[in-house]
Amino acid sequence: MAAKKSSSRKSSGRKYSKSASKRVESAMRRRKKGTLRRGKAGHGGKVKSRKQAIAIGLSEARKKGAKVPKKAESSWRRKRSSSRSKS
């Protein structure tokens, strides 16, 4: 039997760097503690959602230059760009 490769990615196999996962862990801890806030410079309210805490952690990692995949493009932006290219 031939051995199969687990992934066909070009890079070293990690999608997110270790430092990125540390940032997310830190954001999750701050959410539990009640000190994680949303908005620029933390002027929004407290973050209660897990998903939002993860998103904040990943964006912090991106700003620091960690290996994190690009942000997903919003659906309305995709629709808008496709409609412009047709005409």
C-alpha positions as CSV (number, residue, x, y, z in Angstrom):
1,M,0.0,0.0,0.0
2,A,1.2,3.5,-0.8
3,A,1.4,6.0,2.0
4,K,-0.8,9.1,1.6
5,K,0.2,12.6,2.5
6,S,-2.0,14.1,5.2
7,S,-2.2,17.6,3.5
8,S,-1.4,19.0,0.2
9,R,-0.4,22.5,1.5
10,K,2.8,24.0,0.3
11,S,3.8,25.4,3.7
12,S,5.1,23.6,6.8
13,G,1.7,22.3,7.6
14,R,0.6,24.8,10.2
15,K,-2.2,27.1,9.2
16,Y,-1.8,29.3,12.3
17,S,1.5,30.0,14.1
18,K,2.1,29.2,17.8
19,S,2.1,32.9,18.6
20,A,-1.3,33.3,17.0
21,S,-2.8,30.5,19.2
22,K,-1.2,32.2,22.2
23,R,-3.0,35.5,21.3
24,V,-6.3,33.7,21.0
25,E,-5.7,31.9,24.4
26,S,-5.0,35.3,25.9
27,A,-8.1,36.8,24.5
28,M,-10.2,33.9,25.8
29,R,-8.8,34.4,29.3
30,R,-9.5,38.1,29.1
31,R,-13.1,37.4,28.0
32,K,-13.6,35.0,31.0
33,K,-12.1,37.6,33.3
34,G,-14.3,40.3,31.9
35,T,-11.6,42.6,30.7
36,L,-11.8,41.9,26.9
37,R,-13.6,44.8,25.2
38,R,-14.7,45.3,21.7
39,G,-14.2,48.2,19.3
40,K,-11.1,50.3,18.6
41,A,-9.0,51.1,21.7
42,G,-11.5,49.0,23.7
43,H,-14.2,51.7,24.0
44,G,-17.0,49.3,23.2
45,G,-18.8,47.1,25.7
46,K,-17.6,43.8,27.1
47,V,-17.2,40.8,24.8
48,K,-19.5,38.0,25.8
49,S,-19.3,35.8,22.7
50,R,-16.6,33.1,22.3
51,K,-16.5,33.6,18.5
52,Q,-15.9,37.4,19.0
53,A,-13.1,36.7,21.5
54,I,-11.4,34.3,19.0
55,A,-11.8,36.9,16.2
56,I,-10.2,39.6,18.4
57,G,-7.3,37.3,19.3
58,L,-6.6,36.5,15.6
59,S,-6.8,40.2,14.6
60,E,-4.2,41.0,17.3
61,A,-2.0,38.2,16.0
62,R,-2.3,39.6,12.5
63,K,-1.3,43.1,13.7
64,K,1.8,41.6,15.3
65,G,2.7,39.8,12.1
66,A,1.9,36.2,13.1
67,K,1.1,33.5,10.5
68,V,-2.7,33.8,10.3
69,P,-4.8,33.2,7.1
70,K,-6.3,36.2,5.5
71,K,-9.7,37.5,6.8
72,A,-12.6,36.0,4.9
73,E,-14.2,38.5,2.5
74,S,-17.8,39.4,3.3
75,S,-20.5,38.1,1.0
76,W,-21.9,41.5,0.0
77,R,-18.4,42.6,-1.1
78,R,-18.0,39.5,-3.3
79,K,-21.4,40.1,-4.9
80,R,-20.5,43.7,-5.5
81,S,-17.2,42.9,-7.2
82,S,-18.8,40.2,-9.3
83,S,-21.6,42.5,-10.5
84,R,-19.0,45.2,-11.4
85,S,-16.9,42.8,-13.5
86,K,-19.9,41.7,-15.5
87,S,-20.8,45.2,-16.8
